[in-house]
Each structure stands twice: as structure tokens, then as C-alpha cells.
């Protein structure tokens, strides 16, 4: 027996990128489930569109990311971690959030543990400390560091996002997978992964779906999204300035 699943991370309010990936996944007849690793919202401005697409499906499971936490904190009138322009950005997004989705976001766990074919899988937005808070991003992860972090665990596969570059490591203990941000990249490419699980092994396939993103990028200017210049430069590589 074998099970095939898909891993999505950091959609970040980019519905065109998400639809491109789902179009590819819809063509996989034996795909059992999709796991979405948080930060569906924030950075991109299409929060409601992305949540509508994802919540309309019955084959997707979610974990909460730091951007979901920040937006809910804004709605609840609590102090938030972000400051300056990032804080203004989160407040702007919270004000635009369709209130129908608040309960969905509140109910998202910070991690999911599932088992397929005798293999134990962990899904989280990022690594958690003992207080179940996200630890600081390690910008230079290694398999040795990850094995040390999870040395007391029994997971065969650890899936995470948060740090937008792709990370894929395998040791004699387990496999670690961050498929890379789906919605934030310096090219019009949406990254994701599929995983084939058997009782003997776990096989990862790293995937890229191409899509047209000029309308999405133009929307930052049209809507005057807070921190748009920073976002377009850092998270999208100033693609809107590149003339075809």
C-alpha cells in the first residue's frame, strides 16, 4: 500500500499562485490529502480569496502560522508582536478579513500529527519550543541541527514552512521538508511538494507550478497595500519592474 499527500506552505494571500498549484493537484487521481502549513494570510493582500478557496475544499488540513496569529490578535484587541509598518500591514489585513473566516482561523492547531502506513508525520508552521511558541528562524538549517532539535521525537517526516526558501534534508533518523513559500518568490513560480509514503520509505517530489502574476503584483499599487514597496522588493524580487 502507498499514500500520496501534498504539502503547501506560506501561500501568503496569493490566490493566483494557489490556484496554479491546486490545478496541478486536482489532476493527481490518487492524491489522498493536502496539508497547508500556515501563513495563508499576510504579505499578499488576497486573504479572503485564498481562504475561500482553501476552506471550500474537504481535502485540506491546516496549521496556524504567525500571520494568522497576528491578525487574530489585532481583531481581539490584543498586543501584537509586529511593530512599525508591519503592524500597520497586519491591521490593514485584519480590517479587510471576511468575518466568516475568524472562527476557522481560531480553530487551527499549531501542529498536526498523523500516521500513514506506519510512518509518523508532523506538520507545523515552524518548530515549536516547550512553551509551544515558534522558535527564531534558523537561516542556515542543517540536517545535524534538525536531528538535534527533534532528537527526542519519533517522527519519520517533519514538514514545516515559515522560512521561505526550500529546505529538504534526510538523515538516518527522519526526513525534514520545507517546500518553500508557495506565494512569495522572485519568479512567477509557486512551489509545493508531494510525498509518497509506503511502509518501507518516504519519497518527496519537489514541484513548481508556473502562473501569471502581473495582475497580482499590480494590485499592491492599486490598493496601496501598507509596506508594498518593501514587500514587492523583498518577497517578490521587484518582478513588476521587469519588462518582458
N, C-alpha and C positions, 0 to 999 in steps of 0.2 A: 504493500500500500504506500501511497505518497500523497502529500498535501501541498498545494501551491497557494501562497499568500502574496500580497503586495504591501510594500512599506512606503508611506508618503510622510514627508517631514517638512515643516515650515512653508506651508502654502502662502502665508503672508498676504492675504487679501488680493490674490492674483487669479481671477476666475478663468482667464484665457489659458493660462498655464495648466490649471487644474483640469479644465475640460479636455485639453490635449492629452493629458495622461489618462483620464478616465475613458476617453475614446479608444485608446490602445488596450486598456484593461478590459473593456467591455468585449473585446474580440478574443479574449482568452477563455475558452469554454470550460476549463477545469479549475478556474480561479475560485478558491474557497472563501476568501475573506480579504478585506483591506484594513490595514491598521494605519491610523493617522496620528502622528506623534506630536501634536500640539503646535501652537502658533499658527493657527488657521487665520488669525486676525493680525492687525497691526502691520506697519510699514506700507503695505498696499492698502488702497482705500476701498476695495470691493468686499468689505467684511460681510455684508448682508448677502451678496451674490454667492460668495464662497460657502457660507453657512447654509444657505438654501439648497445648494447643490449637494453638499455632503449630508445634511440632515434628511434629505428626501430619499436617501438610499437605505436599504435594510442590510447591507453587507459591509458596513463600515463601523469600526470601533475606534474610540478616541481616548487620548490622554490630554490633560491640560498643559498648556505651556505658560511661560512667563507673561506673554502678551495677553492671554485670556485672564490671567490673574490680575494684571494691572487694570484692565478695562472694567472688570467686575468690582475692583476696589474703588475706582472712580465712581461707578454707579451707586455703590454703597456709602459713598462719602467718607471712605477711609483714607488714611495716608498711603501714598503710593511710593514705590522705590524710585521711579523715574523723576528727573528734575529738568528744569530749563525747557528747551524746545521739545525734548522727548515727552515731557509731561504734557505740554500743550497738544502734542500729537495724540497722545492717549485720550485726553479729554475730548478732543475733536471726534475721534473714532467712537468713544462711548456715547456721545450725543447723537451720533448717526446710527447707532446699533438698533436694529429692529427689536423691540422689547419682547417679542415672541421667543427670542433665542436665549434670553437670560437664564431661564431655568435649565436649558440644555447645557449651557456652559458651566453653571454651578454644579451640575451633577457629574461632570467629567472627573475621573480619578487622576491622580498623579502618575500612577503606573498600572499596568495590566500584566498579569502573569497567566499564561496559557500553556497548554501541553498538546502537542501533536506527535503522534507516532512514537510516544515515549520520550520525546525531546521537550525540555522545559525552556520556554521563551519569555523574555522580559521586554516590555515596551514602555518607554518613558521618554519625556521630552528631553531630559538630560539626567545625569547621575545625581542621586539624592544623598544627603548626609543623614546622620542619625536623627536629626530633627525633621526630616522629610522636606528639606529645603534644597533647591538646586545649588550645587557647588559651583564655584567660579569656573568659567570656561578654561580648559586647557587647550591652548592654541597649537600645541605641538604634542598631540597624543601619540603614545606608542603602545604596542601590544603588552610590553612589560608593565607599564603604568596601569593599564586597564586590568591586567591579570592581578596586580596587587590590589586594586580598588575592589575587585569582585572575588577576592581570594576565599572568602567565607561563603560564597553563593554556590548554588547547584545548577545555575542556568547553563544551557547549551548555546543559546543565542541571546545576545543583548542588543536591542535596537534603540537608537536614540537620535536626536536632532540637535537643535539649538545653535550649535556651531555650524555655520552654513556650508563650509567645504565638505566634500566627500571623505569619509573615513571607513576603511574596511580592513579589519585585521582578523587573523585566525591563529590561535595558539593550540597547544595540545589540550588545553582546558575548555576553550569555547571560541565562538565567533562573535565579533563585535561589528555592528553595522550602523553607520550614519549615511543614508543615501544622498546627502546633500540637500540644500534647500530647493524645494520644488518651485517656489515662486520668486526667489531672488537669485539672479545670476547675471553675469556680464554679457550673456548671449541669449538670443531668443530660444532657449532650450530649457525644458522642465525635467528635472532629474527625479528618479524614483528607483525602486528595486523590486524584483520578485524573488521569492525564496521557495525552493523546493525542499520539502522535508520528508525524509524516509527514516525508518528505524536505524539505518546504518549511517546516514550522513545528512548534512545541511548544505545545499548548494545555492549560492547567491548569484543572481544576474543583475548587474547594474544597467539601468536603462535611461534613455534620454528621448523625450518627445519634443519635436520642434513645433513652434507655433508663431503666429504673427503677433508682435507685442507693441506695435507703434501706437495703436489707439489707447492701449493701457498706459503707456508711458506719457502720452499727451494729456491724459486725464489728470495727472499730477498738477500740470499748469492750469488746466481749465477749472479745476476745483480748488485751486490754491491750497493744496494739502500742506498742513504745517510740516516744516522741515523737508519740503520737497527737494530743494537743491542738494541737501546732504544725502537724502535717500537715493535720488537719481544717480549721484556720483558713486556712493559707497556700495549700494546694494544692486545697482543695475549698470554700473560701468559707463554712465553717460551715453547709453546707446542712442538716445534720442538726437544726439549731435552727429551721429554717424550717418552720412548720406549714402544711399545705395546707388 
